């Protein structure tokens, strides 16, 4: 059956607003606290610490600035290697490069699509002096944290936990963003809780908290004039942005429930197709930020990808991410390829990549895609999306 394009764009993951956000933004306006201090910031810091269990939270302009603060706290030196998740957005490791560090990318495992603990152990065999591991939780799914932590602890390595995509996700009942020495979350416009921008550094280390707070405030010293004795950054969160986050936070569990329902409808709708959904372990509860699809190897049509474009050859009974994404776009729905692995990026072509030999990251990128996962998708709209995907395999 042929469907007409959706009248309104069906987004991958757009902000879902409720009204309270505007009230807190207006509060900032009415009280004239429009800068980087104010009641909204104080309230968000308190609520995030209560949610995650971290003792301290530094409110920042974005998740990337939070990672940069974590990297500085880890005292990464120029030329020093850092083990990083391979399948993630570039923000996880770019701050390593800001400080002159050299990312070494660790391959993915298939059970959660996150950093492979066995590949991480292999990386330590090759580079035993590495002190820092930067781990990201892909699409809201917790990594194998017990195993990752065990490897890190066994080599005396510090863990930076990038929980930008996984706010509200738990591993064995414990919130992500609490397993590292330094942890980060993001309130970017497409995240499960948004401020349109913003992020936080989370830690239990009071000294680290004080350092990051100072650095993010241009390293201003406590003098009546502007006194600066070390390099600082303008990484502060706005009280207006914090107002949006403050209005969003009461809806976190509702957003997670909506995302989970979307995931489960896709899983049921695709049960007769040669595909699987992004996996997770039974001991974890993802926030289901994005629902993703992986096509079986023997059901892949021929697909070719260059650096900036892709093409495919139509084959009966088979499909590929490029075909499905083009079909969705034709119907005014947004999908995305999976994150292109960092070791495949031209920017990092000279960086080392450690795998167990089968390059799981590249395989997932070749066969996987992100489906429209917006909270506001109705079952009727999702049914049509499922039918569009099914038509690609006819």
TABEL-V264375 format. One record per backbone hydrogen bond with DSSP energy under -1.0 kcal/mol. NH is the residue of the N-H (numbers start at 1). CO is the residue of the C=O. Records with the same first field share a line. If there is no record, write none. Layout:
NH->CO + CO
//
This chain:
6->331
10->332
23->19
24->20
25->21
26->22
27->23
28->24
29->25
30->26
31->27
33->28
34->32
42->38
43->39
44->40
45->41
46->42
47->43
48->44
49->45
50->46
51->47
52->48
53->49
56->203
58->201
60->199
61->235
66->62
67->63
68->64
69->65
70->66
71->67
72->68
73->69
74->70
75->72
76->71
79->100
80->77
82->102
83->132
84->104
85->134
86->106
88->86
92->89
94->90
97->93
98->94
99->95
100->97
101->96
102->80
104->82
105->352
106->84
107->354
109->114
113->109
116->107
120->116
121->117
122->118
123->119
124->120
125->121
126->122
127->123
130->127
133->158
134->83
135->160
137->162
141->138
145->143
148->144
149->145
150->146
151->147
152->148
153->149
154->150
156->153
157->152
158->131
160->133
161->182
162->135
163->161 + 184
169->166
170->285
171->174
172->283
174->171
176->169
181->159
182->159
183->202
184->161
185->200
187->198
191->188
195->187
198->61
199->60
200->185
201->58
202->183
203->56
209->205
210->206
211->207
212->208
213->209
214->210
215->211
216->212
217->214
218->215 + 233
219->214
220->217
221->227
223->221
227->225
233->215
235->216 + 233
239->35
242->238
243->239
244->240
245->241
246->242
247->243
248->244
249->245
251->248
252->249
255->251
256->252
257->253
258->254
259->255
260->256
261->257
262->258
263->259
264->260
265->261
266->262
267->263
268->264
269->265
270->266
271->268
273->270
275->273
276->294
278->292
284->281
285->170
287->140
290->139
293->369
294->276
295->367
296->274
299->296
300->297
301->319
304->311
306->309
311->304
313->302
318->315
319->299
324->320
325->321
326->322
327->323
328->324
329->325
330->326
331->327
332->329
333->328
334->10
336->370
342->86
344->341
345->342
348->345
349->346
351->348
354->105
363->359
364->360
365->361
366->362
367->363
368->364
369->293
370->336
371->291
373->12
374->11
377->374
382->378
383->379
384->380
385->381
386->382
387->383
388->384
389->385
390->386
391->387
392->389
393->390
394->391
//
